[in-house]
Amino acid sequence: MDNVINTSMKTSEIASRLGLETVTIRKYCLELEKRGFVFQRNDGKNRDFTSKDLNALSQMKHLIEVAKMSRVAAANVVVAGHGTSDDTGSESPSVSVSLFKTDGTRGLDEVQRYLDQQDDLIRNVQNVNIAVISMKEMMVGFQQQLATVTEENHALKGARRSQYTTDFLTVHRLKIKLREEAEALWQLEQEEKRLIKRWFRKSEENHLEKDRFIRNFVDANLEESLKIEIND
């Protein structure tokens, strides 16, 4: 902090200065207090924050947001660097703080260990970012391939649709031609087959037999006609 703050501050002011919610400040304070960090209280309940407290909370915010440390790990690092805020020298009620206060060397080792963990976490975040960028590039490539395949599929469907229409029209035209040929051949059949004779009126054409004759003729000759059409 560039400006030293001598007056005490409330939780809301600390939260405003750090850009955090008041509930987040309280969670940070609880983690620090569990490890022996002592905050002054004006009435035994509400905390009065000093510039030292603001600095500790600012460091904790940095470790959590930038180094991606948990509140527990960040609190351990801050307490190791600051010691407790109890100016009276009274013994801390927290057992966990003893890990950092048995001797100065062990405290420095703990700080270095957490700093090393912070560096590892930063490298891991950078590696994840690189992997995400690579995945995004792969996704762009997949999307381009998908667009190409989709376009080719549409073109293929269009070609198939066009071919189907052509084949349908060809078959339809050949069937008409074969029916005309069958009509001509039907007229050459014997009258006993073509006509139905009735004693009480004139003979009439046997339409059922005629339809059967034409249908059988078309079915029997359609495949061969298609082969000839394709070869031509």
C-alpha positions as a LaTeX table, in Angstrom:
\begin{tabular}{lrrr}
\hline
Residue & $x$ (\AA) & $y$ (\AA) & $z$ (\AA) \\
\hline
Met1 & 0.00 & 0.00 & 0.00 \\
Asp2 & 1.39 & 3.42 & $-0.95$ \\
Asn3 & $-0.55$ & 5.33 & 1.68 \\
Val4 & $-0.25$ & 4.23 & 5.30 \\
Ile5 & $-3.63$ & 4.04 & 6.98 \\
Asn6 & $-3.47$ & 4.74 & 10.69 \\
Thr7 & $-7.16$ & 5.04 & 11.43 \\
Ser8 & $-9.27$ & 1.94 & 11.93 \\
Met9 & $-11.62$ & 0.78 & 9.20 \\
Lys10 & $-14.85$ & $-1.17$ & 9.14 \\
Thr11 & $-15.53$ & $-4.33$ & 7.15 \\
Ser12 & $-17.52$ & $-2.42$ & 4.54 \\
Glu13 & $-14.61$ & 0.01 & 3.93 \\
Ile14 & $-12.12$ & $-2.84$ & 3.57 \\
Ala15 & $-14.47$ & $-4.56$ & 1.14 \\
Ser16 & $-14.79$ & $-1.36$ & $-0.90$ \\
Arg17 & $-11.03$ & $-0.84$ & $-1.03$ \\
Leu18 & $-10.37$ & $-4.43$ & $-2.17$ \\
Gly19 & $-13.36$ & $-4.68$ & $-4.49$ \\
Leu20 & $-14.84$ & $-7.63$ & $-2.60$ \\
Glu21 & $-18.13$ & $-8.45$ & $-0.89$ \\
Thr22 & $-18.26$ & $-7.99$ & 2.87 \\
Val23 & $-19.12$ & $-11.66$ & 3.27 \\
Thr24 & $-15.89$ & $-12.54$ & 1.43 \\
Ile25 & $-13.87$ & $-10.31$ & 3.77 \\
Arg26 & $-15.39$ & $-12.10$ & 6.76 \\
Lys27 & $-14.47$ & $-15.51$ & 5.27 \\
Tyr28 & $-10.88$ & $-14.32$ & 4.75 \\
Cys29 & $-10.72$ & $-13.05$ & 8.32 \\
Leu30 & $-12.00$ & $-16.34$ & 9.73 \\
Glu31 & $-9.32$ & $-18.29$ & 7.87 \\
Leu32 & $-6.62$ & $-15.92$ & 9.12 \\
Glu33 & $-7.91$ & $-16.05$ & 12.69 \\
Lys34 & $-7.89$ & $-19.85$ & 12.65 \\
Arg35 & $-4.15$ & $-19.58$ & 12.06 \\
Gly36 & $-3.48$ & $-17.06$ & 14.83 \\
Phe37 & $-3.92$ & $-13.75$ & 13.01 \\
Val38 & $-5.56$ & $-11.38$ & 15.49 \\
Phe39 & $-7.84$ & $-8.50$ & 14.46 \\
Gln40 & $-8.68$ & $-5.70$ & 16.85 \\
Arg41 & $-12.32$ & $-5.54$ & 17.92 \\
Asn42 & $-13.93$ & $-2.31$ & 19.16 \\
Asp43 & $-16.59$ & $-3.96$ & 21.29 \\
Gly44 & $-15.39$ & $-7.53$ & 21.43 \\
Lys45 & $-17.42$ & $-8.36$ & 18.37 \\
Asn46 & $-16.90$ & $-6.07$ & 15.38 \\
Arg47 & $-13.45$ & $-5.92$ & 13.81 \\
Asp48 & $-11.49$ & $-2.67$ & 13.52 \\
Phe49 & $-9.04$ & $-3.05$ & 10.63 \\
Thr50 & $-5.63$ & $-1.42$ & 10.48 \\
Ser51 & $-3.32$ & $-0.81$ & 7.56 \\
Lys52 & $-1.53$ & $-4.04$ & 8.44 \\
Asp53 & $-4.83$ & $-5.92$ & 8.27 \\
Leu54 & $-5.63$ & $-4.32$ & 4.91 \\
Asn55 & $-2.24$ & $-5.38$ & 3.58 \\
Ala56 & $-2.74$ & $-8.97$ & 4.78 \\
Leu57 & $-6.21$ & $-9.20$ & 3.23 \\
Ser58 & $-4.93$ & $-7.67$ & $-0.03$ \\
Gln59 & $-2.20$ & $-10.32$ & $-0.21$ \\
Met60 & $-4.73$ & $-13.05$ & 0.49 \\
Lys61 & $-6.96$ & $-11.77$ & $-2.33$ \\
His62 & $-3.98$ & $-11.80$ & $-4.72$ \\
Leu63 & $-3.03$ & $-15.38$ & $-3.80$ \\
Ile64 & $-6.60$ & $-16.61$ & $-4.29$ \\
Glu65 & $-7.44$ & $-14.74$ & $-7.49$ \\
Val66 & $-4.08$ & $-14.70$ & $-9.29$ \\
Ala67 & $-2.25$ & $-17.75$ & $-7.93$ \\
Lys68 & $-5.52$ & $-19.72$ & $-7.76$ \\
Met69 & $-4.80$ & $-20.88$ & $-4.21$ \\
Ser70 & $-7.49$ & $-22.03$ & $-1.81$ \\
Arg71 & $-8.46$ & $-19.82$ & 1.15 \\
Val72 & $-6.71$ & $-22.24$ & 3.49 \\
Ala73 & $-3.43$ & $-22.21$ & 1.58 \\
Ala74 & $-3.55$ & $-18.45$ & 1.05 \\
Ala75 & $-4.19$ & $-17.86$ & 4.75 \\
Asn76 & $-1.21$ & $-20.05$ & 5.66 \\
Val77 & 1.07 & $-18.02$ & 3.38 \\
Val78 & $-0.18$ & $-14.67$ & 4.70 \\
Val79 & 0.17 & $-15.71$ & 8.34 \\
Ala80 & 3.66 & $-17.08$ & 7.67 \\
Gly81 & 4.67 & $-13.75$ & 6.18 \\
His82 & 2.98 & $-11.50$ & 8.75 \\
Gly83 & 2.94 & $-13.49$ & 11.92 \\
Thr84 & $-0.03$ & $-12.62$ & 14.15 \\
Ser85 & $-1.62$ & $-9.21$ & 14.62 \\
Asp86 & $-1.58$ & $-9.56$ & 18.40 \\
Asp87 & 0.73 & $-6.73$ & 19.52 \\
Thr88 & 0.48 & $-7.82$ & 23.16 \\
Gly89 & 2.52 & $-10.95$ & 22.47 \\
Ser90 & $-0.14$ & $-13.26$ & 23.88 \\
Glu91 & 0.02 & $-16.86$ & 22.72 \\
Ser92 & $-2.19$ & $-17.67$ & 19.75 \\
Pro93 & $-5.10$ & $-19.95$ & 20.49 \\
Ser94 & $-4.70$ & $-21.67$ & 17.14 \\
Val95 & $-2.57$ & $-24.82$ & 17.03 \\
Ser96 & $-1.99$ & $-24.63$ & 13.27 \\
Val97 & 0.00 & $-21.39$ & 13.57 \\
Ser98 & 2.71 & $-23.26$ & 15.49 \\
Leu99 & 3.82 & $-24.72$ & 12.19 \\
Phe100 & 5.10 & $-21.28$ & 11.25 \\
Lys101 & 6.33 & $-19.99$ & 14.64 \\
Thr102 & 8.58 & $-22.79$ & 15.94 \\
Asp103 & 11.56 & $-21.11$ & 14.32 \\
Gly104 & 12.27 & $-18.52$ & 11.64 \\
Thr105 & 13.90 & $-20.99$ & 9.26 \\
Arg106 & 10.90 & $-23.29$ & 9.20 \\
Gly107 & 8.62 & $-20.32$ & 8.58 \\
Leu108 & 10.71 & $-19.26$ & 5.59 \\
Asp109 & 10.70 & $-22.83$ & 4.28 \\
Glu110 & 6.92 & $-22.90$ & 4.50 \\
Val111 & 6.65 & $-19.59$ & 2.63 \\
Gln112 & 9.02 & $-20.84$ & $-0.08$ \\
Arg113 & 7.03 & $-24.05$ & $-0.39$ \\
Tyr114 & 3.81 & $-22.13$ & $-0.95$ \\
Leu115 & 5.54 & $-19.79$ & $-3.40$ \\
Asp116 & 6.75 & $-22.83$ & $-5.33$ \\
Gln117 & 3.20 & $-24.17$ & $-5.33$ \\
Gln118 & 2.03 & $-20.78$ & $-6.62$ \\
Asp119 & 4.55 & $-20.97$ & $-9.49$ \\
Asp120 & 3.40 & $-24.50$ & $-10.31$ \\
Leu121 & $-0.22$ & $-23.38$ & $-10.32$ \\
Ile122 & 0.58 & $-20.47$ & $-12.63$ \\
Arg123 & 2.40 & $-22.80$ & $-15.02$ \\
Asn124 & $-0.53$ & $-25.20$ & $-14.91$ \\
Val125 & $-2.92$ & $-22.37$ & $-15.73$ \\
Gln126 & $-0.70$ & $-21.33$ & $-18.63$ \\
Asn127 & $-0.61$ & $-24.93$ & $-19.90$ \\
Val128 & $-4.38$ & $-25.13$ & $-19.64$ \\
Asn129 & $-4.70$ & $-21.88$ & $-21.59$ \\
Ile130 & $-2.43$ & $-23.26$ & $-24.30$ \\
Ala131 & $-4.52$ & $-26.45$ & $-24.41$ \\
Val132 & $-7.73$ & $-24.41$ & $-24.65$ \\
Ile133 & $-6.31$ & $-22.37$ & $-27.54$ \\
Ser134 & $-5.26$ & $-25.59$ & $-29.27$ \\
Met135 & $-8.73$ & $-27.05$ & $-28.75$ \\
Lys136 & $-10.33$ & $-23.91$ & $-30.19$ \\
Glu137 & $-8.11$ & $-24.16$ & $-33.27$ \\
Met138 & $-9.06$ & $-27.82$ & $-33.65$ \\
Met139 & $-12.74$ & $-26.91$ & $-33.33$ \\
Val140 & $-12.36$ & $-24.29$ & $-36.07$ \\
Gly141 & $-10.76$ & $-26.95$ & $-38.28$ \\
Phe142 & $-13.56$ & $-29.41$ & $-37.52$ \\
Gln143 & $-16.19$ & $-26.77$ & $-38.29$ \\
Gln144 & $-14.54$ & $-26.02$ & $-41.63$ \\
Gln145 & $-14.42$ & $-29.73$ & $-42.46$ \\
Leu146 & $-18.04$ & $-30.11$ & $-41.44$ \\
Ala147 & $-19.03$ & $-27.17$ & $-43.64$ \\
Thr148 & $-17.20$ & $-28.75$ & $-46.59$ \\
Val149 & $-18.79$ & $-32.15$ & $-46.01$ \\
Thr150 & $-22.22$ & $-30.55$ & $-45.64$ \\
Glu151 & $-21.78$ & $-28.65$ & $-48.89$ \\
Glu152 & $-20.63$ & $-31.79$ & $-50.69$ \\
Asn153 & $-23.55$ & $-33.71$ & $-49.22$ \\
His154 & $-26.01$ & $-31.10$ & $-50.46$ \\
Ala155 & $-24.43$ & $-31.21$ & $-53.90$ \\
Leu156 & $-24.59$ & $-35.02$ & $-53.90$ \\
Lys157 & $-28.23$ & $-34.96$ & $-52.84$ \\
Gly158 & $-28.96$ & $-32.49$ & $-55.61$ \\
Ala159 & $-27.23$ & $-34.72$ & $-58.15$ \\
Arg160 & $-29.10$ & $-37.77$ & $-56.89$ \\
Arg161 & $-32.38$ & $-35.88$ & $-56.97$ \\
Ser162 & $-31.69$ & $-34.80$ & $-60.53$ \\
Gln163 & $-30.74$ & $-38.34$ & $-61.53$ \\
Tyr164 & $-33.83$ & $-39.74$ & $-59.87$ \\
Thr165 & $-36.02$ & $-37.29$ & $-61.78$ \\
Thr166 & $-34.30$ & $-38.22$ & $-65.03$ \\
Asp167 & $-34.71$ & $-41.95$ & $-64.37$ \\
Phe168 & $-38.34$ & $-41.50$ & $-63.40$ \\
Leu169 & $-39.11$ & $-39.59$ & $-66.58$ \\
Thr170 & $-37.23$ & $-42.16$ & $-68.68$ \\
Val171 & $-39.18$ & $-45.06$ & $-67.19$ \\
His172 & $-42.44$ & $-43.19$ & $-67.59$ \\
Arg173 & $-41.70$ & $-42.45$ & $-71.24$ \\
Leu174 & $-40.70$ & $-46.05$ & $-71.96$ \\
Lys175 & $-43.86$ & $-47.36$ & $-70.31$ \\
Ile176 & $-45.99$ & $-45.12$ & $-72.53$ \\
Lys177 & $-44.14$ & $-46.40$ & $-75.59$ \\
Leu178 & $-44.53$ & $-50.04$ & $-74.54$ \\
Arg179 & $-48.25$ & $-49.55$ & $-73.88$ \\
Glu180 & $-48.67$ & $-48.19$ & $-77.39$ \\
Glu181 & $-46.86$ & $-51.23$ & $-78.79$ \\
Ala182 & $-49.00$ & $-53.51$ & $-76.63$ \\
Glu183 & $-52.15$ & $-51.75$ & $-77.91$ \\
Ala184 & $-51.09$ & $-52.49$ & $-81.48$ \\
Leu185 & $-50.32$ & $-56.12$ & $-80.67$ \\
Trp186 & $-53.62$ & $-56.51$ & $-78.85$ \\
Gln187 & $-55.47$ & $-55.64$ & $-82.00$ \\
Leu188 & $-53.77$ & $-58.59$ & $-83.71$ \\
Glu189 & $-55.06$ & $-61.07$ & $-81.15$ \\
Gln190 & $-57.95$ & $-63.37$ & $-82.12$ \\
Glu191 & $-61.45$ & $-62.09$ & $-81.61$ \\
Glu192 & $-62.24$ & $-64.90$ & $-79.19$ \\
Lys193 & $-59.66$ & $-63.37$ & $-76.87$ \\
Arg194 & $-60.36$ & $-59.71$ & $-77.57$ \\
Leu195 & $-64.14$ & $-59.70$ & $-77.62$ \\
Ile196 & $-66.90$ & $-60.79$ & $-75.30$ \\
Lys197 & $-69.83$ & $-62.08$ & $-77.36$ \\
Arg198 & $-73.33$ & $-61.62$ & $-75.99$ \\
Trp199 & $-76.40$ & $-63.16$ & $-77.62$ \\
Phe200 & $-78.65$ & $-60.31$ & $-76.69$ \\
Arg201 & $-76.42$ & $-57.45$ & $-77.91$ \\
Lys202 & $-73.32$ & $-56.64$ & $-79.94$ \\
Ser203 & $-69.93$ & $-58.04$ & $-78.90$ \\
Glu204 & $-67.78$ & $-55.71$ & $-76.80$ \\
Glu205 & $-64.08$ & $-55.52$ & $-76.08$ \\
Asn206 & $-62.76$ & $-57.56$ & $-73.18$ \\
His207 & $-61.20$ & $-54.72$ & $-71.19$ \\
Leu208 & $-60.02$ & $-56.89$ & $-68.33$ \\
Glu209 & $-58.13$ & $-59.17$ & $-70.65$ \\
Lys210 & $-56.80$ & $-56.20$ & $-72.60$ \\
Asp211 & $-55.44$ & $-54.50$ & $-69.44$ \\
Arg212 & $-53.83$ & $-57.75$ & $-68.35$ \\
Phe213 & $-52.24$ & $-58.21$ & $-71.78$ \\
Ile214 & $-50.79$ & $-54.66$ & $-71.81$ \\
Arg215 & $-49.53$ & $-54.87$ & $-68.24$ \\
Asn216 & $-47.78$ & $-58.20$ & $-68.86$ \\
Phe217 & $-46.23$ & $-56.86$ & $-72.05$ \\
Val218 & $-44.86$ & $-53.75$ & $-70.30$ \\
Asp219 & $-43.47$ & $-55.75$ & $-67.38$ \\
Ala220 & $-41.80$ & $-58.24$ & $-69.68$ \\
Asn221 & $-40.11$ & $-55.66$ & $-71.91$ \\
Leu222 & $-39.37$ & $-52.69$ & $-69.62$ \\
Glu223 & $-35.98$ & $-53.90$ & $-68.35$ \\
Glu224 & $-34.71$ & $-54.64$ & $-71.83$ \\
Ser225 & $-35.94$ & $-51.27$ & $-73.07$ \\
Leu226 & $-34.09$ & $-49.52$ & $-70.25$ \\
Lys227 & $-30.85$ & $-51.27$ & $-71.18$ \\
Ile228 & $-31.24$ & $-50.17$ & $-74.78$ \\
Glu229 & $-32.01$ & $-46.61$ & $-73.65$ \\
Ile230 & $-28.89$ & $-46.45$ & $-71.45$ \\
Asn231 & $-26.61$ & $-47.87$ & $-74.14$ \\
Asp232 & $-27.93$ & $-45.41$ & $-76.68$ \\
\hline
\end{tabular}
